[in-house]
Amino acid sequence: MSNFKIQLLILIAVFIVPILAVSAKAEAVTALLRRLDSKRSSASVQEAAAKAVLERLLPTHVHSFDFKIVSQDACGGHSCFMLNNYNLSSGHGPEIQVKGTTAVEIASGLHWYLKYWCGAHVSWDKTGGAQLASIPSPGSLPRVRDEGLRIQRPVPWNYYQNVVTSSYSFVWWDWERWQKEIDWMALQGINLPLAFTGQESIWQKVFMDFNISKEDLNDFFGGSAFLAWARMGNLHAWGGPLSQNWLDQQLVLQKQILSRMLELGMTPVLPSFSGNVPVTLKKVYPSANITRLGEWNTVDGDPRWCCTYLLDPSDPLFVEIGMAFVRRQVEEYGDVTDIYNCDTFNENTPPTNDTAYISSLGAAVYKAMSKGDKDAVWLMQGWLFYSDSAFWKPPQMKALLHSVPFGKMIVLDLFADVKPIWKTSSQFYGTPYIWCLLHNFGGNIEMYGILDAISSGPVDARTSENSTMVGVGMCMEGIEHNPVVYELTSEMAFRSEKVQVQDWLKIYSRRRYGNAVPQVEAAWDILHQTIYNCTDGIADHNTDFIVKLPDWDPSPNHISNISKQNQMQSFIPLDKKRRVLLQKTSSNLPQAHLWYSTQEVVNALRLFLDTGNEFSGSLTYRYDLVDLTRQVLSKLANRVYLDAVTAYRRRDVKAYSHHSQKFVQLIMDIDELLASDDNFLLGTWLESAKNLAANPTEMQQYEWNARTQVTMWFDNTKTNQSRLHDYANKFWSGLLKSYYLPRASTYFGLLSKSLRDNKDFELEEWRKEWIAYSNNWQAGTELYRVKAKGDALAISKALYEKYFVRAK
């Protein structure tokens, strides 16, 4: 072969082939987008849906805006929204025209206009709701610039939800609450939401076709508040059984949810088969390759809810069941999507690291989807590549990611705000991925975030060499907290350049409270540099001692045990395989997560309090004030707890008594504070659960589920708390006073007794007493407030004075 030909082949290999490969990958994503566009509702339906969002949000201005669906050609071939002044021929009618490629884009454009021209703010009701008072009256809306404004999405998708959000946040919702959430989603620009509600009803029908009875499924499904983990094969039967009423009710709700999502032009992500099967299937199909999984966070492997069964993807029955499930969803819901979630390997490490085997498993999972929907696309959480990185080395990652045709898999870089996998995996080895914020675990209430990472991370990922990023996502385990974090993340789906957070926060605070006040802006500047600047790489799970009291013997002669318990306090597992979040500490005392100067945040609280009278009646200000005061007092309580333990170890009775009583008093004071805002009440959670019940039996079961999830979570024995106790802890009034307060009082009381009697602390006695109390509380039916009581500003001022002025 001549040198010329050799050089030509080298040129083709080095330059032409990669260009063609990139072009082919881009075309695969484009083809998927075209297919999904073809499933959208008509322009008239979407325009009407967007108008309905406006009417629910701002009924006084329903005639002030004109909405119009446009083709992507008007947006340079991409999704976008456009704002223009409406040409008025008279003094009445529309003032602003919002155009968009879907109803979601129109709603996003409306929201953008309300934020940046009218100074308005929209958040979840439970985080203060909307601040709309700054919007001028109809006929006086601000004009946009003459040439208008066009905002184009730099990436196609804005993804929403974690697979467990349905249990931590959505579980007790009715259609009225879901309608508000979908409106919020549309305003934030979310166009790729998970839609997991009601799938147990589909599974019931599918498994009955495989000769599994309804009664057999009672042992398979989890209880209403624990469905997410039953779906993942972590547990079975815990909190159940599910009633037929629940199954039917949730299926109706899912159809309402999907209908509204489709009207707004969203692409719902439906579940698919991951291999989790009822034990009875092993009897019906004795030759099937079904294995029993190991225990998952049970105390002693109780078979009543431990150790579920997995059908191997290589078994032909896997494809049959997977195909049947997808097809049954299409029968029930219609042809609403091509994107399906499956996380078979997120909870179950393959039995071998052989790449050929891993590739065959991935191909089998995809085959089950594609047999049900020939255009199926597999959406997979990428958490396993971080949490189980010892197994998922580059060859194994490539084998799984390349086991399906390109364009048929999308990966969620689930923890990209803290540990981005795209950086260390060559962009998931060419597989399209969505940059995601994880942020929250267990629906805990904790002010926390990394605003600078959010403002730059998606842009860095998208503009990096050979980027395969196709979206921005929010994958928190629980919602309705930290509204600043989720508003900024949502905006990043529309921003091509990095955001200057300090400037953005000034505008944010003005919009959120409806007024520009220098002290509040200064307070937010402090919060940006402290609470919302967590760069220690630790996934924040609220381990404050009020809501997660260390279960240990603090006596000096138990140092070896202290080390173990300290690890237990800092290791907050939901799954041993996937969440190793050990906080390092040089002390042999428990250490709650702390990443900022508490004194600086106390100063921010003082600035908030100084301006309280200017925001009288503002629900957004009240929420933030209560939340910030709670945060400050909770961190103070952590220090007080350690002071009490240190005094106990020194046998200093007087100091111990002072600090332990102060800790207990802090719980009571925080409970009173939280009671002053409707959004921090245990009663709301419990009543929403009971409201879904059709009879007394269901009511009792739902209330037990609701109480158990936020306290003990999983099983226990007389002397061993659940290994997941306090995983889903909440700072709610009612929960502090009736649950956390008795726990602390009992614990400190027994410590005090050991000091008085000069005897060892009776750790086992403490556990017996506490676990018995918790079991009774979980089964209780006492009522709790659902309406706020007290003046939040006055209470917050009094507590600030009590703990940070007079205490000096």
N, C-alpha and C positions, 0 to 999 in steps of 0.2 A: 504494500500500500504506500502511495506517495506521501511525502511529508505534508503536502497541501491537504490531502484527504484526512490525514491524521489530525492536522490543526483544525480542519473544519469540524470533525467529529467532537474534538475537545471543546470548540466554541459552542457547538450545539448543546453538549452536555452541561457546560458551565453556565451558559446564559439563556439559551432558548428553552430548554426543558423546564427550568424553574419558573420562567415566565409563563409557559403554558400551564404548568401545575397551578400556579397562583390564579391564572385566568379560569381554569376549570373549577377550582374551589369557589371562587367568587360567583361563578355561574350557578353552582349547585345551591348556594344560599339564595341567590336571586330567584331561582326556579321555585324554591320553597316559599319565598315571600309571595310570588305570583299565585301559587296554589292557594295559599292562605287568604290572599285578597279575594279570590274567587268565591270564597265561602262567606264573605261578609254580607251583612244586610244591605238592602238597597239604600241609595243616597237619601231618599225621603224618610225612610225608617230611622236612619242614623241622625239626620237633622232634627227629627222630632224627639229622639232620645236625648240629644244634647240640649234641646229647648226645655225638656222636662227637668234636666239637671239644674238649669238656670232657675226654673220656676220653684224648685224645692229649696234652692240656696238663697235666691234673691227675688222673691215674687213681685216686689215693687218695680223691678226693672225688666220684667219679662219682654216688654216691647221696646226696650232700649238697644237691643242687640239683634243683628241679623246673622244667621248661621247658614253656611253653604259648604257642602262637600265638593272638593275639587279633585282632579286626578293627580297622580304623582308627577305627571308631565309638567304641571304648573309649579312643581317644587324641585325641579331638576332631577326627576326620577327617584326622589326620596320621599319620606314622610315629613310633613311640616305643618305648621299653622301660620296664618297671615292675618295681620291686624290692619284695618283701613278705616278711615273716616267714611261714614255713610253719607252719600250725597242727599242732603235734605232738600226737598222742594217746599217744605212747610216747617213749621215749628214743632211738628209732632212726628212720631214714628221712630224708627231705629236711628241711633247715633253712631254706633260702632259696628262694623262688619267683621265677623270672625270666619275665616275660611280654614278648612283643614282637610287632610286626606281621609280622615275617619272622624267619627264623633268624639273619640278620645282626643284627637288632635284639636278639635274645636273646643272641647272642655278645657284642655290644657291652655289654649290660647286665651280663653275667657279668664282663666285663673291668672295667667301671666299679666293680662291687662289689669285685672283687679288688684294685683299685688304692686305692679310697678307704675301704674298711672293713678290708682285710687288709694294706695296705701292700705289695702285690706289684707286680711290673713285668714286662712282656713286650716284648722287642725281637727283631730278627732274630738268629739264631744267630751270624752273623758280626759282630754288634756286642755280643756278650756273652751273648745269649740271655735267658732268663727268670730273674728272682729270685723264687722261690716259697717260700723258707724262712720267710718271715714269716707265711705263712698258717697259722692255728691248725688243729689236728687235727680230723678229722670229729667232730661232736658238740659242738664248742666254737667254731663260727663266730660272729662278731659279729652281733648282731641289728641290723636297720635300725630306724628310728623306727616307731612303731606305725601311723601312717597310710601308711607306705610311701613310695616315691619314684617319680615319673614324670618321665622326660626325653624331651622331644619334639623331633624334628628341626625346626630353624627353616627349613630348606630341604630339598627332597626327596633330593638326591643327594650322595654322597661319591665323587668320581671318582678313578681311579688309573691311572697309567702315562703315559709318553711313547711316541711311535711308535718311538723308538730304544732304549727300555729292553730290548726283546726281544733286541737284539744286544749291548748293553753288559753286561747282567746275567743274562738268562734263557737265553742261547743254549745252554749246555751242561747245562741242568737235565733231570733225569729226573722221573718221576712222584713219587717220594718227596720230592724237593725242592719240586716244585710243590704237593704236598699241604700242606707246612708253610707255604708262602707264602699259600695260600688260607685256611688257618686264621688266619694273621696278619691277612690282609685282613678277615676276618669279625670278629675281635676289635677291630680298629680302626674298624669300622663302614663299610667300603668296600662300596658296593652297585652301583657302575657302573664295572667294570673293563674295560680294553681286553683283547681276546682275539684276538691276532694270530698265534699259533702255527699252523704247518701250512698256511698259506694257499697256499704254492707248490704243494702237492698239488692244491688246488682249481683253481689257475690252469692247471696242466698239463692237467687234464681239460677245462677251458673252452677253452683255446687249441687243443687237439687237435680239438675240435668245429668250430673255424674253420680247419681244415686246416694247422695248425702242428704239426710233428713234435716228438717228444721231443728229438731231436738239435738241432733249431733252438733249443729252450728252454735248452740247455746254455749258449748264449751270452747268454741273457736273464737268468737268475737269477744272483745273486751267490753268493759262497761263504757257508758257514754263519755265519761271524762278521760278515758284511757284508750280510745280507739286508735290513736296515732301509733301507739306502741304495739298494739295487737296487729295492726296492718304491717308493721315492720318485722313481725315475728319475734318480738322481745318477750311477749307474755301472751297468755290466753285466759279468758274467763274472769280476770280480775275486775271486780266492779260490776259484773254482768249478772244475769243474762240480759240481752237486749230484747225489749218487747216488740211485738209486731207493730204496735202503734208507733214506736220510735222509728223503725225501719221505714214504714210507709210515710210518716211525717217528714223524715229527712229526704226521701226521694222526691217528694213534692217540692220541698225547699230547694233542692239541687236544680230542679227544672226551672224554677223561678230565677235562680242565680244565673244559670246558663243563658236563659232567655234575655235577661238584662245585659249581660256581658256581650252577647252577640248584637243586640240592638245598638250598643255603643261602639261596635267595631273591634272589640277585644278578641284575642285568640285564647280560649281557655286551655289549660293543660290538664288532661285527664289522667287518672291512675292507670297502671297496667299491672300485669302479673309478675311478681318477683319470686315466686316459688313457695310462698308461705301457704300451707295447706292444713286442713283439719286432720287429726289423728285417724279418723274413720276412713280416710281415703286409703290408708295403708291396708285396711281390711278389705275394702272394695277392690283395690288393685294391688294384690299381694306381690306382684313381680315388679312394681314400680320402684325406682331408685329414690326412696324417701329416707332421709336420715333425721335423727333427733338432735337438735341443737343443744349446746350447753346452757347452763343456767345464766340468767341475766339479772343481776342485782337483787335476787331473792336472798332472804336471810339464811335459809337452810335447804334450798332446792325443793321447796314444796311442789309436788307434781300437779297440784290443783291449778296452778297458773304458771309453772315453770316449764322451760324446755320444750319449745314448739318444734314443729316438723317442717322440713324443707324438701321440696321436690327438686331433684337435680335438673338443671337446665338441659343436660344432655339426654334426659329421658324423653321419648316421643310424647308422653302424656303432658309434659310441660308446654309444648307447642299447642296441643289440643286445648288445654285449659286457658292458656294465654289468648289464643285466638277467640275462644268462646266469650271471654270476658270483654275483649275489645268490641266484638260484634254485638254483644248484648247492650253495651253502652250506646253504640250507634243506633240500635233499634229503639232504645228508650229516649235518646236525646236528639237523634238525627246526626247528620254529617257535620259536626260543629268544629272539628279540629283535626289536625294530623300530628299533634305533639302530645306525647305520653311520658309520664314520669315513671322511672323504675330504678330502684336502688338495691338490687340483689346483693351486691358486693359491699355495700356500705356497712352492713351489719354482720356479714359473714365472709371471713377470709377464705378464699379458695383452698382446697385441700393440698394443692401443689403449686409451686411457682413456675411450673413448666409453661412456657409461653404458648405452645401449640394448644395446650389444654385451656388456658385462659382465653385464647382467641376463639376456641370452639364454644366456650360458655357464652361469651359475648354475642357470638353469631346466633346462638340458640335463643337468647333473650330477645334479640331483635327479630328473629324469625317469628316468634310468637306474636309480636306486635304487628308485623307486616302481613301476616296471614289474616289478621282481623281487619287491617287497614293497609292497603298496598302502598300508601304514601306515608306511612308512619315514620315519625322522627322520635328518637329516643332522647329524652331530657334526663340527665343524670347529675346527681349531686357529686361534686368533686372532693368532698370532705375526706374520703378514705385515703386520698393521695397524701394528705397531710397527717391525719391521725394514725394511719397504719403505714407510714413511709418505710418502715423496716421491711415490709413485704413488697410494697409497690415501688420497686426500683424502675429505672427507665425501660428496661426490656418488658417488664410486666405491664407497665402503663401503656406502652405502645401497643402491646398485644391486645389489650382491652379496647383502647381508643380506636384502633385500626381494624377491629373485628367486624365493623359495619361499613357500608359504603359511605364515602365522604358526603357530608350534607345530611346524613341520617342520624347524626348524634350531635347534641349540644350539651356542653358541660357547664355546670354552675361552679364557678370559682368561689365557693361558699364563704370563705374567710378572707377574701382579698383585701379587706380593710386592715387586717393585721398580718396575715401570712399568705400573701399571694402566691399561688402555685404557678401561674403563667410565667413567672420570671425564671423558675427553675426547671421548667419542663418544655422549653422551646415552644411556648404558646400551645401547650397541651398537644405537642407534636402535630400541629397543623389542624387540630380539631376546633371548630367554632366554640367559643365559650362566652359566658356572661360574667362580667365583673360584679361581685356581690358583696354586700354588707351583711354580716351576721349579727353582731352587736349585742343581742339580748339572749339570755338563757332562762328558761323556765317562766318567762313572763315576770321576772323580778322587777321591782320598782327601785331603780337606782339611777341617779344622774350620772351619765357616763358617755363618752364618745371620743372620736379622733377626727375632729372636723378638718384638720389640715390634710389628713390622708384621704378623706372623702372628696375634698375639693381638688385634689391632684391625681389620685390613683386611677380613676377611669381614663383621664386624659393621657397619663403616662402609658397605660396599657394599650389604648387605641392607637397612639402615635408611635409605638415601639416598632422595631424592625420586624417585618413579616407577621404583623399582628393578625390574629384571627378572632379578636373580640367582636361580638355582635350585639352586646347589650349591657345594660346596667341593671342590677337587681337588689332587692331588699329581702333578706332571708332570716329575719329575726324569729326567735321561737315564740315570743309574745309581743303584742302591740300595745298601743295606747300609753305611751310614755315618751320622754325625750323628743318632743315634736321638732325641735331644731335639727336634730340628726336626720330625720326622715324627710323633712322639707328640702334640705340641702342635697341629700342623695337623689331625690326625685328630680331635682333641677339638673343634676349632672347628666341625666339622660338626654337633655336638650342643649347642653353646653359643649362647645368645641374647644374652649380654652379653660385653663385653670381659674378658679375663683379666688379672689383676695378675701380671705375669710373675715378679717377685721372690718373691712368696708361692708361686706355682705351682712355681718351681724348688726351693724348700725341700722341698716335699712330693715332688717328682720325685726329688731326690737321696736322700732317705730311702728311697723305694720302690726306686730302682735298685740301691742297695747294701745294703738291708735294715736300715739303722741310721741314726740321726740323730747326726751328728758335726759340731760347730760349724765345725771347720776346713774340712771338705768343703763345707758350706753357704757359707762365706765364699769358697771357691775358685769355686763356681758363681756367686756374685754378681759376682766379677771377670770370669768368662767371659761372663756376660750383658752386661756393659758394654763388652766388648772384642771377642772373637772372634764372639760372637753378636749384634753390634750394628753390622753393616756398612751404613752409610747413604750410601755414596759413589755409589750408582747404577750401579756396575760389576758386571756379571754375573761371578761368581767362577769362573774357570777356573784350576786350579793351574798357575801359571807359575814355581814355585820352581825355582831353577837346577839343583838336583840332578836333577829329573825332566824339565826342559825347558832344557837347556843352550843358551845363546845361540849361534847359528851366525853368527859374525861375526869380523872382524879388529879387535881393540881398539887397534891402533896409533894414535898421535896423528895421523898423516898420513892416516888413513882416516875423518875426522870425518863427511864426507858420507855414507859408507857406514854409519857408526854410526847416524846418524839413521834411515836406512832399516831397518837391522836392529833398532833399538830398536822401531820400529813393528811389525816382524814378531814381535818377542817379545811385544808387548802386544796385538797383533791375533791372536786365536786363532780362526781361521775353521773352521766345519764347512761353511758354505755362504756364498760371497761375498755372495749376495743377502740373507741373512737373519741374519747374526751379526756385526755390526760393533760390536765391544766394545773400542774403542781406549782404552787407559789413557793419560791425559795425564801428561807428565813434563817437568820443567824441565831435566833432566839429559840429556847426550848418552850416558849409560850406560844399559844395559837396566835396567828397573825391574819387579821382580816385584810382584804385587798385595799391598799391605799396607794395612790399614785400622784398625790398633789399636796401642797401646803394647806393644811386645814385652816390656818390663821388667815390666809389670803381669801379663802372662801367665806369665812366669817365676815371679813371686810366687805365682800360682795353682798352678803345678806344685809349688812348695815346700810349700804347704799340703796338696796331695794326698799328697806323699811322707811328710809328718809323720804321716799317719794310716794308712799302708800296713799296719802290723802288725794294725790292727783289722779289716782286710778280707781277711785271709788266706784264700785259697780262693775268693774272689768273682770270678767270670769277668767280671761287668759292670765291677767296679772295675779289673781287670787290663786289659780292653780300653781303658777311658777313660784309664788311666795311660799305657799304651803310645802311644795316639793323641796325647795331650797332650804327652808327651815328644818324640814325632816332630815335632809341630807346632813346638815351641819350637826344636828343633835344626835343623829345616829353614829356619826364618826366620833363625837364626844363620848358617847356611851361605850364605844370600843375601848377608848383609853381608860374610862372609869372601870370597866370590867377588869382590865389588866391590873389596874391599881388595887382592886379588891383581891384578885388572885395573889398578887405580890404580897399584900398585907397578910393574907391567910398563910402563905408559906413562911412568913416571918413570925407567925403566931401573934401578930399585933391585933388584938381583939378590937380595940377602939377604932383603929384605921380601917380594919375590915368592915366593921359595922357601918361606918360612915360611907365607904365607897359602895358597898353592896346595896345599902338603902338608896343611895343616889342613883344607881343603875335602875333599880325598881321604879323609882320616882320618874326617871326619864321615860320609861315605857308608858307610864300613866300620862305624862305630859304630852308625849308624842301622840298618843291615842286621842287626847282631847283636841290637839291641833288638827289631826287628820279628819276628825268628826266635823270640822268646820267647812269642809269642801265635799260636795256630793260625789266627787270622783275617787275618793279614798275610803269607801265604805264596804265592809264585808257583806252587809245586808243585800246590796245590789247584786252581787255574785250569786248568793244563795237564792234570792227570790227569782232571778232569771232562770235558774235551774228548775225550781218548783213550778214556774209558770208553764213549762213545756209538758208537764205531767198530765195524763188523762185520767188518772185515778190515784187513790191514796198510796197504793203499792209503788207506783212509779215515782210519786212525789218523795217518798221515803228513800228510794234507791237513788234518785237524782241528787237529793240533798247529801246523801252519804258520799257519792262520787265527788260532788263539788267541795265538800269539807275535806275529804281525804287527799285530793290532788294538791291542795295548797298547804297541807300539813305533813302527815306521815308519808304520803305518796304511795308507798308499796307495803308489803307484808312486814310483820314484826313477830317477835316472840315475847314472852313475859319479861325477858331481861335483855333483849336486843332490839334496838330501834331499827326501823327500815333503813336500808343502806342508801335510800334516796330521800330520807327525811329532810324537809325544808328545801328540797331542790326547787320547788315552785313557790318559795316563800313570798309573802306580800306584806307591804306596809299598808295595812287597811285598819281603820278604826273598827273596833269590834274584835278583830283577830288579835290585835295587840293585847287588849284588856282581858279577853276570855281565854286566850291560848298562850301567847308568849309571856304574859305577866305571871300566870300561875306556874309556868315552867321555871322561870327565873327565881320566883319566890321559893318554890320547893327546893331548888338546887342550892340557893344561898342559905336557906334555912337549915338544910342538912350539913352544909359546911360549917355554919355557925354552931350547930350542935356538936360537931366533932371538935371544935375549938373549946367549947365549954367543958366537954367531958374528957378532953385531952385524949381522944381516941382517933383512930384512922377514919377517914371519910368513907362512908358505906356506899360505894359507887353502884353496886348491884341493887341495893335498896332504893337508891335514887332512881335507877332505871325502872325498877318494878313500879314504883309509885307514879313516875311520869308516864310510862307507857299505858298503864291502866287508865290514867286521866285522859290521855290522848284518845284511846279507843272509845271511851265514853263520849268524849267531845265529838268525835267523828260521827257517832251514831245519834247525836243530839238533834233536837228540833227547836231549840229556843230561837226567838226572833231577834233580829238586829236592825238597826236603823237603816233606812233607805233615803233619808233626807238629812241634809247638813244641819248642824246645830252649832251656834256660836259665831262670833266675829273673828274671821281668820286673821285680819290685820292686827286686831287688839291682842289676840292670843299669841301671835308670832312676836309682837313687840314685847309682851310680858315675858315670854320665854327667853328672848334675847337678853333682856335686862337681868333676868334671874341667873342665867348661866354664863354670860359673857361680860357683864358690867358689875353686878354686885358680888359675883364670885371671885373677882380679882383681889 
